[in-house]
Amino acid sequence: VSAMALACSTSAWADPAGLMPLPREVREIGASRVDEGLRLQAPFAVRFDGYHDARLQAATARFQGDVNRLAGLSETSVGTAGPTLVIATRPDAKTNRLGAAESYHLTVDAQGVRLTADGPDGVLRGLATLRQLVERRGEGAVLPYIEIDDAPRFAWRGLMIDTARHFMTLETLKRQIDAMERVKLNVLHLHFSDNEGFRIESLRYPRLTTIASHGQYYTQDQVRDLVAYAAARGVRVVPEIDLPAHTGAIMTAYPEL
């Protein structure tokens, strides 16, 4: 997934089908001239039109940091007036849950960028698309004049990581979540237990980690931190404790069972 996200850092300028996943509708605005597009010579001037919260503010800050790197913007350009980015959405009772509103409408023209979404999760998906549209050109970067209507084809767009057979550090899992945000995946399925190990701390059955984890496991506080990190990026964490089969690690810790 990290490689997929890196591939998406290049632009879909000449080929909107290069966006991943392919949006539902993509329309170019105006004539297709090689020099046409919204120039990114300074960070966006972000404005929320209506609802916003700390999660959306953090998401736009991450987005702007990525754009700064993609566009090669230096710290000296921070005080310069950049293009406007207007974000309009509304609250959604199902935010970061199955059935959340994830559709969005994105317009890039000479006046700036407008992102309209049915809910906060849709804003995150729109920012992911906008991030992919950035194209480095010479000493600067541009966005194509384009209009996009998009909604996910599948409500559950998941990635499974088997931490029981191949333990991964918290930092590695967070890096994968960062990549998932960039390609609009929304479910991280974590396989926490199997014959090879039990990877999540149990306060009631401590031998599961002192004996059956080989010292490689996640504390409950680490899991809470991971869930919050993922939620901020529009990703739900689905844990799997494998029962009644695949219980070799459990039997090692509690052979009387």
Disulfide bonds with the S-S distance in Angstrom:
none
